[in-house]
Amino acid sequence: MNYYLNYSGDILRFMVPPEWKVLSSSDCAKAPVVEDVAGEIERSLDNPIGMPPLESYARPGMRVALLFDDTQRATPADMAIPAILNRLNKAGVDDESIHAICARGTHPKPTDEQIEKKVGKGIMRRLQGRISVHEAQSSDNVLVGRTHWGTAVEINRCVVEADLVIGIGTCIPHPYSGYGGGCKIIMPGVCSYDTISAHHYNWLRSKDSRLNKLEGNPWFQESVEIARLAGLAYKLDFLLNETNKVIGAFFGDPVEAHRQGADRATSLYLVHLPKLADVVITSASPLEIGVQATKALLNARLAVRAGGTIIWVAAQKQAGPLMSLIEQMAAAKSANDYHRRLLRGDIPESIRPFGISFFMLGVPFKELSEKYRVIHVTEGLTKEQVTLMDFEYADTVEEAIRMAQSRMPQADVTILPSGGTIIPNVK
C-alpha cells in the first residue's frame, strides 16, 4: 500500500515492508478554508472573546503598541493590521498614536523587504516611521517586575509605555508551550534576551512543558504571567491548515481567545494512536523553514517507544545556521552537559544570532539521540553533518526504511504526514 508525507509543497509517496504493521497514517483533519479572510477577521473583531469590542475599549489619545509575529509564521498580518487600525481610528485613536512592532523574540532579524511583505505596502506607508523590530539585547528594554517563579521580566520600552497593547499571531501546536500564539507574542516576542533565556532554560526539560498541554504547563503559565505584566489586552490568533490557509480567527482576551483557538486546533490536529510505535515516519511539513523544521522531530517523541526509531524527513533548505549548532552538539558529551552550558550562559558567539529557541535545541536533540534511533532524510545536510548530531543519514525515505528494517524486520509503524502540526495521542 502507498503512503505519503507532505514535503516542500508536494507529496512524497513511499511503501512500507509487508512485514510492518501500520498503526496510523492519518493526516490532520481537513477543515474548510476561509474563502473571505477579510470577512473572517471582521467577524472575530465583532465578537471578541472575554473582552469588550476594541472600539469601545480604546480611547482618544491612547498610545497603542500593535505587535505582530515574524516571518517564521504565515500569519496574514497584512490583512489583520488594517482591520485593527480602522477599529482604533473609529474609537478616536489616530494612526500617529500607533506603533507596530515585529515581535521576533531572538529569531534572526527580518530585512526591511521581509517586513514590508509581512505587513503590506499600504501599512508601511500608513505607519511610516512607526514600525520597528524588537531588539532583545537592547539596553533600552524595561524591567517591569518578576514572575512568582522569580524570573526578572524586561520588556520592549514601546510596549511598556503604551496605554493599549494588541497582538497578532497564529495558534499552532508547540512542543513546549502546548500551543503557540496567545501570550507568546510577549514571551518571547518582545522580552529581553535575559528574560527569554531564564524562562526557556528553566522549563526546557520539565515533563509538564509539552505539546497540547496548557493547564499545569509552567512554560505556558509563566508566559501568561509575563504577558499580563506587559499589559497585553487583546490578541488576534489565526488557525492555519497544513498549506498555511486560514481556517479560523479568534480575537479577544489573550488567554481566553487563545484557549478557544487551541481547542479548535486540537479537534483538527489530534491523531489518536492505539499504542506507541516501534517506528515513526514523520515529515516537517508545514513548518519547514529553519528551526521550525525540528518541531516535527520533537512531536514524534509522543508516538514512539523508548529504543524505537524515528525517521525524520525535512528538506533543510535553509540549513546554513544549523552548522554552528551541530558543532556545539558534537562538542557536548550529553544532554545534561549541553543544558548546564546554557544555564551558565556558555553560548558561543557563532550561534547567538540565531536565537535562543534555536541553540537550546541541542538539549532535546542530545536526549533524542540517547533515547531513540533517529534517521534523518534530508537534502540540505550531508551524511557527515547529520552524523555529528548523533543521528543517522539517509538520502530517501526508502533508504531510511531499509535501514530501520535491518534491525526491526517486524515493527509497528506510525506515519505522520504533517508532523509539524499533528498531535500524536496514544490512547
N, C-alpha and C positions, 0 to 999 in steps of 0.2 A: 504494500500500500504506500502511496505517495504522501509525504508530509511536507510542511513548508515552514519557513521563517520569513518574516518581513525584514528586508535588508536593503538599505540605501535607496529607498523609494521603489523597490522592486520586490519580487517574490523569489526566494531561494528554495528550490524543491529538492527533496532527497528521499531516500528509502532507508529503513532500518532492517537489521537482520531478522529473519523469520523467528529466530530463537528468542528474540527480545519481545517482551510484553509491554505495549504502550498503555500506560495508566491514563494519560490525558494528553491531548494535543489542542485543547481548546484555546481560542484566542479571546481577547476582550469582547464583551457583548457589544453588538452593533447598536448604536444609538442614532436616532435621526439627527442629521446635520442641520444646524440652524441656517436656513437659507437667507434670512434677513438679519444679519448680525447687528446692524444699527438698531433695528426694532427690538431685538433681544436685550441690548444694552439699555434702551429706554424703558423697557418693561421692568428690568431689575431696578433701575433708578426710581421708577414709580412705586415700587413695592419693597422698600428697604426692610431688612430683617433686623429686628431688635433696636431700631433707631428711627427717629422721625425723618421725614423727607429732607434731603440735603438742603433744598431751597428754603425750608422753614427753620433749619438749624443754623445756617450761615447768616452772618450779619454784615452790613456795610462797614468797611474799614478793617475787617479781619485780614490778617496776613495768613496766606494758605501755603502749605507745603504739599505738593502733589507728587507722590513717589511712584515710579514705575520700574519694573524689573528690567534686566539687561538682555543682551542678545542671545543668551543661552536658553531663553524661553520664547515660544512663538506667540506670546500674549499680544492680541491686537490693540496695542496701546494707541496706535494712530487713529483708531475709531473710538476708543474709550475716552481719551483725554478731551476731545472737543465736546463730547456729550456732557462731561462733568463741568467743564469750563462754562458751558451755556447755562447749566443749573446755577452755578455760582454767580454768574452775571445777573441772572433773574433775581437772586437774593440781594443784589446790590454790591457784590464783590467784583471789582473791575479786574481786568487781566493784569494790570500793573501791580496788583497786590498778590499775585500768584507766582510761585517759584516751583518749577518742575525739577525733580532730582532723579537721576538714574541710580537706583538703589542696588549697586553691584556688589556690596559687601567687599570681599577681597578677590573677586573674579578679575581677570585681566581687563584693563581699561578699554572700553569701546572707542573707536575712532569717531570723529565728527560725522563721517559719512554713515557709520552704523547707527549713531543716534538719530540722524535725520531719517533714515529708513525706518527706525523703530517708532518715532513719533509722527512722522509725516512732514512734508514741506510746509503745509499750512500752519502747523503748530510751531515750527521753527520760526516762522515769520511772526506769528501771533504772540509768542513768548520770547521774542528776540532779546538776548542778554539775560534771560531769566531761566535758562535751562543749564543745569550743571551735572557733573558726575561726582558721586560721593568718593571721598578720599579717606580710606580707613586709617591711614597712617598720618593724617594731618594733625598738627598740634592744636588746631582750632576746634576739634571735637570737644564737647562739653560734658563734664561729669554731672549726672543728674541724680545719682544715688546708688544704692546697692540692692540686689535682689535678696530675698530671705535666705538664699543659699550662700550669700557673701560675694557674689560677682559684682565688681565695680562696673557701672553702666555709663559709658561715654557715647554720646550721640552727636550726629551732624548738627552744627550750630544753627543752620537754617531751619531744621526740624524743631529744635528746642525753642527757638524764638517765634515759631508760628503759633497763631491762635487756633488753627484748624489743620489737622494732618489727615490726609487721604491717601490710600494706597491702591495700586492696580497690579494684579498679578494673575497667576494660574494655580489652581488647586490640582496637585498631581501626587501620586504615591511617592513617599520619601523613605529611604531605608532607615533613617534615624528619627526624624521628626514625626513619623507616622504619615503625614501629608505635608507637601509643600504648599505655598500660598499662605493665606492668613497673615499671622504676625511675623512670618519670615521676611516680609518686606522691611521690617525694622531690624530684626535679628536674624541674619547678619546684615541685611540690606544697607542700613545707614549707621551701624555701630562702628566703634573704633577697632583697630587691629587687636588691642589688648583685650577688649571685651569679647570679641568673637573667639579668640583663641582660648580664653578662660572657659567660656561656655562649651565650645566644641570638644576640647580635650578632656574636660571633666566628665562629660556624658557619653563620650565616644564608645565606651565598652560596657555601658550599663545594659543589662538584659532587658530593661523596660524601654530603652530607646530603640524602637524598631518599627518596621513597616506596618501601616494600618492600625496603629495604636496611638490614641490621643490621651485617654484617661490613664493617669498614673505614669505617663511618659515624661521624665524630667527634662529631656531635651525640648519637648513641646511646651511643657508648663513654664519653664524659665523663659522661653521665648515670649510667651504671653505676658508674663510679668514685666519683661523689658519693654514690650510694645506699649503696655499701659503706662509705664514710667515715661515713655517718649510721647504720650498723648495721642496715639493713633486712634482716631474716632470712627473712620469709615474705611471699608475695604471692598473693592470690586474684584472678585475672583472668577475667572473663566474656567470652564471644563473644556478640554480639547480631546479629540479622538486620536487614534494612532497615526493619522495623517495630518494632525495639527489643525483640524477643522473644528470650529466652535460647536459645542453641543449643549451649552448652557452657560448662564451667568448668574452670580449670586452677589448681592450688594447689601451692605448694612454694617452692623457691629462686626468688628474684625473676627471675633471668636464665634459668634452665633452664625454669621453668614458662611464662614469657613466650614463650620461643622455640618451645615446643610449641604454644602458642596462636597465635603468628604463623604457624607452618607450616600449621596448620589453617585459619586465616583466608585465607592465600594460596590454598589449594585452593578456597576458596569465592568469593573476590573477584577473582581474577586473570582478566582477559579478554584473550585473545590476538588481536592485530591483525596483518593482513598487511603493513601499511605505515603511515607517517604520513599523516594525512588532510589535505585542504585545509580542511575544515570539521569542527569538533567541536561537537555539541549536547549539553550536559550539564546535569543537574539537581543542586541542592544536597542533595537527599534522600540519606540520612536525617538529615544534620547541618544542620538548617535554622535553628537558633537562634543569633542573634548572630554572633560571629566564626566559629563553626563552618561557616557557610554558604559561607565563602570557600574551604574545603578542596577543594570540587569544582572550582573555577576553577584552583587550583594543581595538582590532579591531572591536569586536562585538558592541561597542558603536555606530558605524556608521550605524547600521542596526536596532536598537530597539528604540521605542518611549520612552519618559520620563515616568517613572512609570511602564514600561514594565518589563519583566522577561528575564534574560539571564541564560541559562543552560550551564555551562562551564564544559566540560569533559576533564580532564587532569589526567593522572596516578599519577604524582608527585612521581615517583620512587626515586628521589633524593631530597626528601623534607626536609632533615635534617636542612640545613641552614635557611629554611623558618620559623622555630620555633621562632628564635630570632626576626625576623621581625613581626611575628604575635603578640608577646608580646608587641612590641613597638606600633603597630597599636591599640591594645586593650587599651593601656595607653593614646592614643591621643583622645581628645574629638571630633575633626573634621578634615577634610582635611586641613582647614586653620591652625589649631593648629599644625598639623604634619609638614606642609610646613614651618611655621615660625621656628620650631625647626631645620629644615635642614638649613635654612638661617643663623641661629645663630651658626651653627656648633655643635649643641647638638646631636651628634651621639654616642650612646653607643658603647663601645669597642667590645661588643659581636657581633655586626653586621658589624663593619668596614671592616673586612677581606673579606666580600662577595661582596664588590664593591658598588659604587655609584648608578649604574643603578639598583642594587638590592634593597637597602634600600630606595631609593626615591619612590619605588612602593607604599609605604604607602599612598602617596598623592592620586594617581588615584584610589587606592583600596577604600580609605575612600570616595572619590567622588562617586564611583560606588555604594557603599552601601547606600549613601544618595539619589541617583537619581533613582536606579533600585532595583529590587529584583534579587539577584544573588543566584542561586542554584549550588553548586559545587559537581560534581560527580567525586570522586577520591578514589583511593585505598591506597594512600600514607599518607593521613591525617585522623585523627579521627573526629568524629562529634564535639567534644569539641573544637578541634583546628580550624576547619572551622568556628564555631560559634564566636570565638574570633576575626575573621576577619570581623564580622558583615555580613557574608554570611550564607546561609543555606546548610545543608549537605544531600546528597543522595548517597545510595550505588550503584544505577544503573541509567541508562538513563530512564528506565521505571518508576522507583520511582520518579525521578525528574519531569517527565511529569505528573504523577498523582498529585504531589504537586502543579504544576503550574495550572493544570486544575481545582483544587479545588477552585481557586479564579477566573479563567477565563474559564468557561465552553465552550465558543466560543472564538476563537482567530485566528488572522493572524500570521502565523509562517514562519520564515526563518531558513533554516538549512545550516550551513557552514561546510562541511565535512573536509576541511583542513583549519581551522580557523586561523592558524598561518601565512598563506600566502595569503588567499583570501582577496581581497579588495572590501568590500561592497560599492556599489554606488547606492544611491536612486535617481531615475530619477526625 
